[in-house]
Amino acid sequence: MTDQSTKKYSQRYRSSWESDQRFKGWLQPVQGDGTKARCKICGNSFQAHMKSLIGHSLCKKHVDNTKSSTSKSQGSIINALRPIE
Ligand SMILES: [Zn+2]
């Protein structure tokens, strides 16, 4: 009999996540707690699970925050088309 419920995954923060395109620029470890991760843009901390990280990366608040923090001019193409008569 295999009882998998007794087998517990020790989910810990991985610094390799920081180089993931989805988490780059905002993910950081929580000092003193290796089981947690933190978003430095939103200031939220959450479980250091891939699921939680992805969940946060898709959260509307986070998306808005990252948009406003990366205030790079995206070269908006505003062509003022003036009809010449
Ligand atoms: Zn965030």
PDB file of the backbone (N, CA, C, O) and the ligand in Angstrom, with CONECT records:
HET     ZN  A 101       1
ATOM      1  N   MET A   1       0.837  -1.214   0.000  1.00  0.00           N
ATOM      2  CA  MET A   1       0.000   0.000   0.000  1.00  0.00           C
ATOM      3  C   MET A   1       0.870   1.263   0.000  1.00  0.00           C
ATOM      4  O   MET A   1       1.845   1.380   0.742  1.00  0.00           O
ATOM      5  N   THR A   2       0.494   2.147  -0.819  1.00  0.00           N
ATOM      6  CA  THR A   2       1.255   3.390  -0.852  1.00  0.00           C
ATOM      7  C   THR A   2       0.395   4.541  -0.349  1.00  0.00           C
ATOM      8  O   THR A   2      -0.662   4.849  -0.901  1.00  0.00           O
ATOM      9  N   ASP A   3       0.857   5.130   0.659  1.00  0.00           N
ATOM     10  CA  ASP A   3       0.152   6.271   1.215  1.00  0.00           C
ATOM     11  C   ASP A   3       0.921   7.541   0.878  1.00  0.00           C
ATOM     12  O   ASP A   3       1.859   7.934   1.571  1.00  0.00           O
ATOM     13  N   GLN A   4       0.493   8.161  -0.203  1.00  0.00           N
ATOM     14  CA  GLN A   4       1.231   9.331  -0.672  1.00  0.00           C
ATOM     15  C   GLN A   4       0.940  10.591   0.135  1.00  0.00           C
ATOM     16  O   GLN A   4       1.657  11.588   0.051  1.00  0.00           O
ATOM     17  N   SER A   5      -0.123  10.516   0.911  1.00  0.00           N
ATOM     18  CA  SER A   5      -0.491  11.706   1.675  1.00  0.00           C
ATOM     19  C   SER A   5       0.533  12.010   2.768  1.00  0.00           C
ATOM     20  O   SER A   5       0.650  13.138   3.245  1.00  0.00           O
ATOM     21  N   THR A   6       1.271  10.962   3.148  1.00  0.00           N
ATOM     22  CA  THR A   6       2.277  11.191   4.186  1.00  0.00           C
ATOM     23  C   THR A   6       3.537  11.820   3.607  1.00  0.00           C
ATOM     24  O   THR A   6       4.357  12.398   4.321  1.00  0.00           O
ATOM     25  N   LYS A   7       3.663  11.687   2.280  1.00  0.00           N
ATOM     26  CA  LYS A   7       4.828  12.272   1.651  1.00  0.00           C
ATOM     27  C   LYS A   7       4.600  13.759   1.407  1.00  0.00           C
ATOM     28  O   LYS A   7       3.733  14.153   0.627  1.00  0.00           O
ATOM     29  N   LYS A   8       5.365  14.540   2.063  1.00  0.00           N
ATOM     30  CA  LYS A   8       5.154  15.979   1.992  1.00  0.00           C
ATOM     31  C   LYS A   8       6.263  16.647   1.176  1.00  0.00           C
ATOM     32  O   LYS A   8       7.455  16.430   1.397  1.00  0.00           O
ATOM     33  N   TYR A   9       5.825  17.446   0.249  1.00  0.00           N
ATOM     34  CA  TYR A   9       6.800  18.201  -0.527  1.00  0.00           C
ATOM     35  C   TYR A   9       7.274  19.398   0.277  1.00  0.00           C
ATOM     36  O   TYR A   9       6.472  20.181   0.784  1.00  0.00           O
ATOM     37  N   SER A  10       8.544  19.523   0.381  1.00  0.00           N
ATOM     38  CA  SER A  10       9.051  20.701   1.064  1.00  0.00           C
ATOM     39  C   SER A  10       9.276  21.803   0.036  1.00  0.00           C
ATOM     40  O   SER A  10      10.325  21.884  -0.603  1.00  0.00           O
ATOM     41  N   GLN A  11       8.276  22.631  -0.099  1.00  0.00           N
ATOM     42  CA  GLN A  11       8.362  23.718  -1.064  1.00  0.00           C
ATOM     43  C   GLN A  11       9.148  24.870  -0.466  1.00  0.00           C
ATOM     44  O   GLN A  11       8.790  25.446   0.562  1.00  0.00           O
ATOM     45  N   ARG A  12      10.196  25.164  -1.132  1.00  0.00           N
ATOM     46  CA  ARG A  12      11.033  26.263  -0.658  1.00  0.00           C
ATOM     47  C   ARG A  12      11.286  27.241  -1.789  1.00  0.00           C
ATOM     48  O   ARG A  12      11.157  26.910  -2.967  1.00  0.00           O
ATOM     49  N   TYR A  13      11.633  28.401  -1.414  1.00  0.00           N
ATOM     50  CA  TYR A  13      11.942  29.442  -2.387  1.00  0.00           C
ATOM     51  C   TYR A  13      13.150  29.043  -3.227  1.00  0.00           C
ATOM     52  O   TYR A  13      14.148  28.543  -2.707  1.00  0.00           O
ATOM     53  N   ARG A  14      13.046  29.267  -4.508  1.00  0.00           N
ATOM     54  CA  ARG A  14      14.171  28.970  -5.392  1.00  0.00           C
ATOM     55  C   ARG A  14      14.614  30.243  -6.099  1.00  0.00           C
ATOM     56  O   ARG A  14      13.822  30.921  -6.753  1.00  0.00           O
ATOM     57  N   SER A  15      15.862  30.543  -5.956  1.00  0.00           N
ATOM     58  CA  SER A  15      16.365  31.773  -6.573  1.00  0.00           C
ATOM     59  C   SER A  15      16.312  31.691  -8.098  1.00  0.00           C
ATOM     60  O   SER A  15      16.355  32.712  -8.784  1.00  0.00           O
ATOM     61  N   SER A  16      16.217  30.476  -8.617  1.00  0.00           N
ATOM     62  CA  SER A  16      16.142  30.313 -10.069  1.00  0.00           C
ATOM     63  C   SER A  16      14.832  30.889 -10.615  1.00  0.00           C
ATOM     64  O   SER A  16      14.744  31.229 -11.795  1.00  0.00           O
ATOM     65  N   TRP A  17      13.829  30.995  -9.761  1.00  0.00           N
ATOM     66  CA  TRP A  17      12.551  31.585 -10.186  1.00  0.00           C
ATOM     67  C   TRP A  17      12.722  33.031 -10.609  1.00  0.00           C
ATOM     68  O   TRP A  17      12.009  33.535 -11.477  1.00  0.00           O
ATOM     69  N   GLU A  18      13.672  33.679  -9.984  1.00  0.00           N
ATOM     70  CA  GLU A  18      13.870  35.107 -10.273  1.00  0.00           C
ATOM     71  C   GLU A  18      14.301  35.372 -11.705  1.00  0.00           C
ATOM     72  O   GLU A  18      14.127  36.472 -12.229  1.00  0.00           O
ATOM     73  N   SER A  19      14.865  34.344 -12.330  1.00  0.00           N
ATOM     74  CA  SER A  19      15.272  34.534 -13.727  1.00  0.00           C
ATOM     75  C   SER A  19      14.178  34.093 -14.700  1.00  0.00           C
ATOM     76  O   SER A  19      14.328  34.198 -15.918  1.00  0.00           O
ATOM     77  N   ASP A  20      13.076  33.596 -14.135  1.00  0.00           N
ATOM     78  CA  ASP A  20      11.943  33.231 -14.982  1.00  0.00           C
ATOM     79  C   ASP A  20      11.270  34.495 -15.504  1.00  0.00           C
ATOM     80  O   ASP A  20      11.034  35.443 -14.755  1.00  0.00           O
ATOM     81  N   GLN A  21      10.971  34.492 -16.771  1.00  0.00           N
ATOM     82  CA  GLN A  21      10.399  35.673 -17.409  1.00  0.00           C
ATOM     83  C   GLN A  21       9.120  36.144 -16.724  1.00  0.00           C
ATOM     84  O   GLN A  21       8.833  37.340 -16.685  1.00  0.00           O
ATOM     85  N   ARG A  22       8.360  35.200 -16.187  1.00  0.00           N
ATOM     86  CA  ARG A  22       7.073  35.546 -15.557  1.00  0.00           C
ATOM     87  C   ARG A  22       7.249  36.243 -14.227  1.00  0.00           C
ATOM     88  O   ARG A  22       6.389  37.010 -13.795  1.00  0.00           O
ATOM     89  N   PHE A  23       8.389  35.966 -13.571  1.00  0.00           N
ATOM     90  CA  PHE A  23       8.570  36.482 -12.210  1.00  0.00           C
ATOM     91  C   PHE A  23       9.698  37.505 -12.117  1.00  0.00           C
ATOM     92  O   PHE A  23       9.956  38.090 -11.065  1.00  0.00           O
ATOM     93  N   LYS A  24      10.339  37.692 -13.226  1.00  0.00           N
ATOM     94  CA  LYS A  24      11.498  38.562 -13.263  1.00  0.00           C
ATOM     95  C   LYS A  24      11.136  39.999 -12.861  1.00  0.00           C
ATOM     96  O   LYS A  24      10.133  40.554 -13.309  1.00  0.00           O
ATOM     97  N   GLY A  25      11.966  40.569 -12.023  1.00  0.00           N
ATOM     98  CA  GLY A  25      11.779  41.978 -11.692  1.00  0.00           C
ATOM     99  C   GLY A  25      10.954  42.254 -10.454  1.00  0.00           C
ATOM    100  O   GLY A  25      10.977  43.372  -9.940  1.00  0.00           O
ATOM    101  N   TRP A  26      10.231  41.272  -9.965  1.00  0.00           N
ATOM    102  CA  TRP A  26       9.413  41.531  -8.773  1.00  0.00           C
ATOM    103  C   TRP A  26       9.538  40.474  -7.694  1.00  0.00           C
ATOM    104  O   TRP A  26       9.271  40.748  -6.524  1.00  0.00           O
ATOM    105  N   LEU A  27       9.940  39.273  -8.071  1.00  0.00           N
ATOM    106  CA  LEU A  27      10.016  38.199  -7.088  1.00  0.00           C
ATOM    107  C   LEU A  27      11.265  38.308  -6.225  1.00  0.00           C
ATOM    108  O   LEU A  27      12.366  38.548  -6.722  1.00  0.00           O
ATOM    109  N   GLN A  28      11.074  38.128  -4.933  1.00  0.00           N
ATOM    110  CA  GLN A  28      12.224  38.112  -4.025  1.00  0.00           C
ATOM    111  C   GLN A  28      11.912  37.238  -2.825  1.00  0.00           C
ATOM    112  O   GLN A  28      10.744  37.059  -2.479  1.00  0.00           O
ATOM    113  N   PRO A  29      12.923  36.697  -2.191  1.00  0.00           N
ATOM    114  CA  PRO A  29      12.700  35.834  -1.028  1.00  0.00           C
ATOM    115  C   PRO A  29      12.268  36.635   0.187  1.00  0.00           C
ATOM    116  O   PRO A  29      12.532  37.833   0.286  1.00  0.00           O
ATOM    117  N   VAL A  30      11.601  35.956   1.108  1.00  0.00           N
ATOM    118  CA  VAL A  30      11.260  36.581   2.384  1.00  0.00           C
ATOM    119  C   VAL A  30      12.359  36.231   3.368  1.00  0.00           C
ATOM    120  O   VAL A  30      12.622  35.058   3.634  1.00  0.00           O
ATOM    121  N   GLN A  31      12.985  37.242   3.895  1.00  0.00           N
ATOM    122  CA  GLN A  31      14.086  37.024   4.831  1.00  0.00           C
ATOM    123  C   GLN A  31      13.594  36.261   6.055  1.00  0.00           C
ATOM    124  O   GLN A  31      12.615  36.648   6.694  1.00  0.00           O
ATOM    125  N   GLY A  32      14.283  35.180   6.367  1.00  0.00           N
ATOM    126  CA  GLY A  32      13.961  34.425   7.574  1.00  0.00           C
ATOM    127  C   GLY A  32      12.884  33.379   7.387  1.00  0.00           C
ATOM    128  O   GLY A  32      12.592  32.618   8.310  1.00  0.00           O
ATOM    129  N   ASP A  33      12.283  33.328   6.197  1.00  0.00           N
ATOM    130  CA  ASP A  33      11.261  32.326   5.934  1.00  0.00           C
ATOM    131  C   ASP A  33      11.405  31.796   4.507  1.00  0.00           C
ATOM    132  O   ASP A  33      10.924  32.399   3.547  1.00  0.00           O
ATOM    133  N   GLY A  34      12.070  30.672   4.398  1.00  0.00           N
ATOM    134  CA  GLY A  34      12.358  30.101   3.089  1.00  0.00           C
ATOM    135  C   GLY A  34      11.150  29.510   2.397  1.00  0.00           C
ATOM    136  O   GLY A  34      11.221  29.151   1.222  1.00  0.00           O
ATOM    137  N   THR A  35      10.030  29.402   3.117  1.00  0.00           N
ATOM    138  CA  THR A  35       8.829  28.828   2.509  1.00  0.00           C
ATOM    139  C   THR A  35       7.956  29.900   1.898  1.00  0.00           C
ATOM    140  O   THR A  35       6.881  29.612   1.373  1.00  0.00           O
ATOM    141  N   LYS A  36       8.417  31.141   1.965  1.00  0.00           N
ATOM    142  CA  LYS A  36       7.617  32.231   1.426  1.00  0.00           C
ATOM    143  C   LYS A  36       8.371  33.043   0.390  1.00  0.00           C
ATOM    144  O   LYS A  36       9.601  33.103   0.376  1.00  0.00           O
ATOM    145  N   ALA A  37       7.589  33.662  -0.474  1.00  0.00           N
ATOM    146  CA  ALA A  37       8.144  34.538  -1.485  1.00  0.00           C
ATOM    147  C   ALA A  37       7.417  35.874  -1.385  1.00  0.00           C
ATOM    148  O   ALA A  37       6.365  35.984  -0.755  1.00  0.00           O
ATOM    149  N   ARG A  38       7.988  36.863  -2.009  1.00  0.00           N
ATOM    150  CA  ARG A  38       7.422  38.197  -1.867  1.00  0.00           C
ATOM    151  C   ARG A  38       7.470  38.928  -3.197  1.00  0.00           C
ATOM    152  O   ARG A  38       8.389  38.745  -3.996  1.00  0.00           O
ATOM    153  N   CYS A  39       6.465  39.758  -3.416  1.00  0.00           N
ATOM    154  CA  CYS A  39       6.476  40.620  -4.583  1.00  0.00           C
ATOM    155  C   CYS A  39       6.889  41.998  -4.130  1.00  0.00           C
ATOM    156  O   CYS A  39       6.203  42.626  -3.323  1.00  0.00           O
ATOM    157  N   LYS A  40       8.011  42.473  -4.645  1.00  0.00           N
ATOM    158  CA  LYS A  40       8.512  43.759  -4.164  1.00  0.00           C
ATOM    159  C   LYS A  40       7.762  44.936  -4.768  1.00  0.00           C
ATOM    160  O   LYS A  40       7.881  46.065  -4.293  1.00  0.00           O
ATOM    161  N   ILE A  41       7.009  44.677  -5.791  1.00  0.00           N
ATOM    162  CA  ILE A  41       6.220  45.755  -6.384  1.00  0.00           C
ATOM    163  C   ILE A  41       4.924  45.970  -5.603  1.00  0.00           C
ATOM    164  O   ILE A  41       4.568  47.101  -5.272  1.00  0.00           O
ATOM    165  N   CYS A  42       4.223  44.870  -5.312  1.00  0.00           N
ATOM    166  CA  CYS A  42       2.952  44.974  -4.583  1.00  0.00           C
ATOM    167  C   CYS A  42       3.164  44.963  -3.069  1.00  0.00           C
ATOM    168  O   CYS A  42       2.327  45.455  -2.312  1.00  0.00           O
ATOM    169  N   GLY A  43       4.292  44.398  -2.639  1.00  0.00           N
ATOM    170  CA  GLY A  43       4.542  44.277  -1.211  1.00  0.00           C
ATOM    171  C   GLY A  43       3.832  43.096  -0.583  1.00  0.00           C
ATOM    172  O   GLY A  43       3.793  42.962   0.641  1.00  0.00           O
ATOM    173  N   ASN A  44       3.269  42.237  -1.424  1.00  0.00           N
ATOM    174  CA  ASN A  44       2.584  41.052  -0.918  1.00  0.00           C
ATOM    175  C   ASN A  44       3.563  39.911  -0.721  1.00  0.00           C
ATOM    176  O   ASN A  44       4.540  39.777  -1.457  1.00  0.00           O
ATOM    177  N   SER A  45       3.285  39.090   0.285  1.00  0.00           N
ATOM    178  CA  SER A  45       4.046  37.859   0.418  1.00  0.00           C
ATOM    179  C   SER A  45       3.081  36.686   0.322  1.00  0.00           C
ATOM    180  O   SER A  45       1.916  36.783   0.708  1.00  0.00           O
ATOM    181  N   PHE A  46       3.586  35.587  -0.198  1.00  0.00           N
ATOM    182  CA  PHE A  46       2.747  34.407  -0.404  1.00  0.00           C
ATOM    183  C   PHE A  46       3.601  33.159  -0.314  1.00  0.00           C
ATOM    184  O   PHE A  46       4.825  33.239  -0.209  1.00  0.00           O
ATOM    185  N   GLN A  47       2.958  32.017  -0.356  1.00  0.00           N
ATOM    186  CA  GLN A  47       3.677  30.759  -0.279  1.00  0.00           C
ATOM    187  C   GLN A  47       4.622  30.612  -1.461  1.00  0.00           C
ATOM    188  O   GLN A  47       4.302  31.001  -2.584  1.00  0.00           O
ATOM    189  N   ALA A  48       5.780  30.051  -1.191  1.00  0.00           N
ATOM    190  CA  ALA A  48       6.763  29.853  -2.253  1.00  0.00           C
ATOM    191  C   ALA A  48       6.402  28.619  -3.068  1.00  0.00           C
ATOM    192  O   ALA A  48       7.150  27.643  -3.114  1.00  0.00           O
ATOM    193  N   HIS A  49       5.250  28.686  -3.702  1.00  0.00           N
ATOM    194  CA  HIS A  49       4.794  27.633  -4.592  1.00  0.00           C
ATOM    195  C   HIS A  49       4.686  28.221  -5.982  1.00  0.00           C
ATOM    196  O   HIS A  49       4.278  29.369  -6.160  1.00  0.00           O
ATOM    197  N   MET A  50       5.054  27.424  -6.956  1.00  0.00           N
ATOM    198  CA  MET A  50       4.931  27.866  -8.343  1.00  0.00           C
ATOM    199  C   MET A  50       3.512  28.338  -8.635  1.00  0.00           C
ATOM    200  O   MET A  50       3.301  29.321  -9.344  1.00  0.00           O
ATOM    201  N   LYS A  51       2.542  27.616  -8.074  1.00  0.00           N
ATOM    202  CA  LYS A  51       1.131  27.950  -8.281  1.00  0.00           C
ATOM    203  C   LYS A  51       0.808  29.346  -7.757  1.00  0.00           C
ATOM    204  O   LYS A  51       0.118  30.131  -8.408  1.00  0.00           O
ATOM    205  N   SER A  52       1.318  29.631  -6.578  1.00  0.00           N
ATOM    206  CA  SER A  52       1.064  30.929  -5.968  1.00  0.00           C
ATOM    207  C   SER A  52       1.736  32.049  -6.749  1.00  0.00           C
ATOM    208  O   SER A  52       1.190  33.142  -6.901  1.00  0.00           O
ATOM    209  N   LEU A  53       2.923  31.752  -7.235  1.00  0.00           N
ATOM    210  CA  LEU A  53       3.666  32.755  -7.995  1.00  0.00           C
ATOM    211  C   LEU A  53       2.935  33.104  -9.288  1.00  0.00           C
ATOM    212  O   LEU A  53       2.777  34.272  -9.642  1.00  0.00           O
ATOM    213  N   ILE A  54       2.498  32.064  -9.975  1.00  0.00           N
ATOM    214  CA  ILE A  54       1.785  32.289 -11.229  1.00  0.00           C
ATOM    215  C   ILE A  54       0.471  33.010 -10.947  1.00  0.00           C
ATOM    216  O   ILE A  54       0.070  33.923 -11.669  1.00  0.00           O
ATOM    217  N   GLY A  55      -0.182  32.575  -9.880  1.00  0.00           N
ATOM    218  CA  GLY A  55      -1.442  33.215  -9.497  1.00  0.00           C
ATOM    219  C   GLY A  55      -1.257  34.702  -9.257  1.00  0.00           C
ATOM    220  O   GLY A  55      -2.068  35.520  -9.694  1.00  0.00           O
ATOM    221  N   HIS A  56      -0.194  35.041  -8.567  1.00  0.00           N
ATOM    222  CA  HIS A  56       0.056  36.451  -8.297  1.00  0.00           C
ATOM    223  C   HIS A  56       0.445  37.208  -9.566  1.00  0.00           C
ATOM    224  O   HIS A  56       0.060  38.362  -9.754  1.00  0.00           O
ATOM    225  N   SER A  57       1.204  36.554 -10.426  1.00  0.00           N
ATOM    226  CA  SER A  57       1.647  37.227 -11.649  1.00  0.00           C
ATOM    227  C   SER A  57       0.475  37.563 -12.558  1.00  0.00           C
ATOM    228  O   SER A  57       0.562  38.462 -13.394  1.00  0.00           O
ATOM    229  N   LEU A  58      -0.630  36.827 -12.385  1.00  0.00           N
ATOM    230  CA  LEU A  58      -1.805  37.068 -13.221  1.00  0.00           C
ATOM    231  C   LEU A  58      -2.834  37.967 -12.546  1.00  0.00           C
ATOM    232  O   LEU A  58      -3.805  38.404 -13.164  1.00  0.00           O
ATOM    233  N   CYS A  59      -2.597  38.230 -11.270  1.00  0.00           N
ATOM    234  CA  CYS A  59      -3.512  39.061 -10.505  1.00  0.00           C
ATOM    235  C   CYS A  59      -3.562  40.474 -11.102  1.00  0.00           C
ATOM    236  O   CYS A  59      -2.538  41.065 -11.446  1.00  0.00           O
ATOM    237  N   LYS A  60      -4.781  40.987 -11.210  1.00  0.00           N
ATOM    238  CA  LYS A  60      -4.963  42.269 -11.890  1.00  0.00           C
ATOM    239  C   LYS A  60      -4.172  43.393 -11.234  1.00  0.00           C
ATOM    240  O   LYS A  60      -3.572  44.233 -11.904  1.00  0.00           O
ATOM    241  N   LYS A  61      -4.192  43.382  -9.924  1.00  0.00           N
ATOM    242  CA  LYS A  61      -3.483  44.424  -9.185  1.00  0.00           C
ATOM    243  C   LYS A  61      -2.000  44.409  -9.519  1.00  0.00           C
ATOM    244  O   LYS A  61      -1.371  45.450  -9.711  1.00  0.00           O
ATOM    245  N   HIS A  62      -1.462  43.194  -9.583  1.00  0.00           N
ATOM    246  CA  HIS A  62      -0.052  43.049  -9.898  1.00  0.00           C
ATOM    247  C   HIS A  62       0.249  43.508 -11.325  1.00  0.00           C
ATOM    248  O   HIS A  62       1.232  44.207 -11.573  1.00  0.00           O
ATOM    249  N   VAL A  63      -0.599  43.109 -12.238  1.00  0.00           N
ATOM    250  CA  VAL A  63      -0.390  43.485 -13.638  1.00  0.00           C
ATOM    251  C   VAL A  63      -0.398  45.006 -13.774  1.00  0.00           C
ATOM    252  O   VAL A  63       0.434  45.585 -14.473  1.00  0.00           O
ATOM    253  N   ASP A  64      -1.350  45.640 -13.098  1.00  0.00           N
ATOM    254  CA  ASP A  64      -1.414  47.101 -13.135  1.00  0.00           C
ATOM    255  C   ASP A  64      -0.171  47.721 -12.522  1.00  0.00           C
ATOM    256  O   ASP A  64       0.374  48.696 -13.040  1.00  0.00           O
ATOM    257  N   ASN A  65       0.271  47.143 -11.411  1.00  0.00           N
ATOM    258  CA  ASN A  65       1.451  47.676 -10.734  1.00  0.00           C
ATOM    259  C   ASN A  65       2.708  47.549 -11.594  1.00  0.00           C
ATOM    260  O   ASN A  65       3.518  48.473 -11.663  1.00  0.00           O
ATOM    261  N   THR A  66       2.861  46.403 -12.245  1.00  0.00           N
ATOM    262  CA  THR A  66       4.053  46.216 -13.067  1.00  0.00           C
ATOM    263  C   THR A  66       4.023  47.128 -14.281  1.00  0.00           C
ATOM    264  O   THR A  66       5.061  47.596 -14.749  1.00  0.00           O
ATOM    265  N   LYS A  67       2.832  47.371 -14.778  1.00  0.00           N
ATOM    266  CA  LYS A  67       2.709  48.266 -15.931  1.00  0.00           C
ATOM    267  C   LYS A  67       3.140  49.677 -15.569  1.00  0.00           C
ATOM    268  O   LYS A  67       3.855  50.341 -16.320  1.00  0.00           O
ATOM    269  N   SER A  68       2.689  50.119 -14.406  1.00  0.00           N
ATOM    270  CA  SER A  68       3.010  51.488 -14.018  1.00  0.00           C
ATOM    271  C   SER A  68       4.457  51.627 -13.569  1.00  0.00           C
ATOM    272  O   SER A  68       5.044  52.706 -13.656  1.00  0.00           O
ATOM    273  N   SER A  69       5.037  50.506 -13.079  1.00  0.00           N
ATOM    274  CA  SER A  69       6.423  50.585 -12.616  1.00  0.00           C
ATOM    275  C   SER A  69       7.397  50.570 -13.788  1.00  0.00           C
ATOM    276  O   SER A  69       8.438  51.225 -13.757  1.00  0.00           O
ATOM    277  N   THR A  70       7.047  49.824 -14.806  1.00  0.00           N
ATOM    278  CA  THR A  70       7.895  49.820 -15.997  1.00  0.00           C
ATOM    279  C   THR A  70       7.403  50.914 -16.931  1.00  0.00           C
ATOM    280  O   THR A  70       6.740  50.663 -17.938  1.00  0.00           O
ATOM    281  N   SER A  71       7.747  52.109 -16.564  1.00  0.00           N
ATOM    282  CA  SER A  71       7.242  53.252 -17.319  1.00  0.00           C
ATOM    283  C   SER A  71       8.135  53.567 -18.510  1.00  0.00           C
ATOM    284  O   SER A  71       8.595  54.692 -18.704  1.00  0.00           O
ATOM    285  N   LYS A  72       8.352  52.544 -19.279  1.00  0.00           N
ATOM    286  CA  LYS A  72       9.131  52.754 -20.479  1.00  0.00           C
ATOM    287  C   LYS A  72       8.209  53.251 -21.585  1.00  0.00           C
ATOM    288  O   LYS A  72       7.102  52.750 -21.778  1.00  0.00           O
ATOM    289  N   SER A  73       8.681  54.205 -22.267  1.00  0.00           N
ATOM    290  CA  SER A  73       7.880  54.695 -23.375  1.00  0.00           C
ATOM    291  C   SER A  73       7.866  53.640 -24.470  1.00  0.00           C
ATOM    292  O   SER A  73       8.898  53.296 -25.047  1.00  0.00           O
ATOM    293  N   GLN A  74       6.700  53.149 -24.731  1.00  0.00           N
ATOM    294  CA  GLN A  74       6.580  52.048 -25.674  1.00  0.00           C
ATOM    295  C   GLN A  74       6.532  52.525 -27.117  1.00  0.00           C
ATOM    296  O   GLN A  74       6.100  51.803 -28.016  1.00  0.00           O
ATOM    297  N   GLY A  75       6.978  53.736 -27.316  1.00  0.00           N
ATOM    298  CA  GLY A  75       6.989  54.260 -28.671  1.00  0.00           C
ATOM    299  C   GLY A  75       5.597  54.246 -29.274  1.00  0.00           C
ATOM    300  O   GLY A  75       5.355  53.710 -30.355  1.00  0.00           O
ATOM    301  N   SER A  76       4.710  54.851 -28.536  1.00  0.00           N
ATOM    302  CA  SER A  76       3.331  54.858 -29.005  1.00  0.00           C
ATOM    303  C   SER A  76       3.219  55.587 -30.339  1.00  0.00           C
ATOM    304  O   SER A  76       3.666  56.721 -30.511  1.00  0.00           O
ATOM    305  N   ILE A  77       2.619  54.897 -31.236  1.00  0.00           N
ATOM    306  CA  ILE A  77       2.507  55.464 -32.572  1.00  0.00           C
ATOM    307  C   ILE A  77       1.238  56.297 -32.665  1.00  0.00           C
ATOM    308  O   ILE A  77       0.145  55.796 -32.928  1.00  0.00           O
ATOM    309  N   ILE A  78       1.427  57.550 -32.445  1.00  0.00           N
ATOM    310  CA  ILE A  78       0.277  58.442 -32.549  1.00  0.00           C
ATOM    311  C   ILE A  78       0.455  59.281 -33.796  1.00  0.00           C
ATOM    312  O   ILE A  78       1.137  60.306 -33.800  1.00  0.00           O
ATOM    313  N   ASN A  79      -0.156  58.829 -34.811  1.00  0.00           N
ATOM    314  CA  ASN A  79      -0.077  59.580 -36.059  1.00  0.00           C
ATOM    315  C   ASN A  79      -1.267  60.520 -36.165  1.00  0.00           C
ATOM    316  O   ASN A  79      -2.412  60.112 -36.358  1.00  0.00           O
ATOM    317  N   ALA A  80      -0.949  61.759 -36.034  1.00  0.00           N
ATOM    318  CA  ALA A  80      -2.019  62.725 -36.159  1.00  0.00           C
ATOM    319  C   ALA A  80      -2.358  62.901 -37.630  1.00  0.00           C
ATOM    320  O   ALA A  80      -1.749  63.681 -38.362  1.00  0.00           O
ATOM    321  N   LEU A  81      -3.320  62.167 -37.998  1.00  0.00           N
ATOM    322  CA  LEU A  81      -3.708  62.219 -39.398  1.00  0.00           C
ATOM    323  C   LEU A  81      -4.674  63.387 -39.622  1.00  0.00           C
ATOM    324  O   LEU A  81      -5.834  63.372 -39.209  1.00  0.00           O
ATOM    325  N   ARG A  82      -4.159  64.333 -40.259  1.00  0.00           N
ATOM    326  CA  ARG A  82      -5.007  65.500 -40.524  1.00  0.00           C
ATOM    327  C   ARG A  82      -5.478  65.488 -41.979  1.00  0.00           C
ATOM    328  O   ARG A  82      -4.695  65.575 -42.924  1.00  0.00           O
ATOM    329  N   PRO A  83      -6.723  65.382 -42.095  1.00  0.00           N
ATOM    330  CA  PRO A  83      -7.245  65.420 -43.462  1.00  0.00           C
ATOM    331  C   PRO A  83      -7.031  66.776 -44.118  1.00  0.00           C
ATOM    332  O   PRO A  83      -7.517  67.802 -43.642  1.00  0.00           O
ATOM    333  N   ILE A  84      -6.313  66.754 -45.191  1.00  0.00           N
ATOM    334  CA  ILE A  84      -6.045  68.004 -45.889  1.00  0.00           C
ATOM    335  C   ILE A  84      -7.069  68.193 -46.984  1.00  0.00           C
ATOM    336  O   ILE A  84      -7.229  67.359 -47.875  1.00  0.00           O
ATOM    337  N   GLU A  85      -7.734  69.278 -46.893  1.00  0.00           N
ATOM    338  CA  GLU A  85      -8.759  69.518 -47.893  1.00  0.00           C
ATOM    339  C   GLU A  85      -8.268  70.477 -48.979  1.00  0.00           C
ATOM    340  O   GLU A  85      -9.012  70.791 -49.909  1.00  0.00           O
TER     341      GLU A  85
HETATM  342 ZN    ZN A 101       2.871  41.847  -7.353  1.00  0.00          ZN2+
END
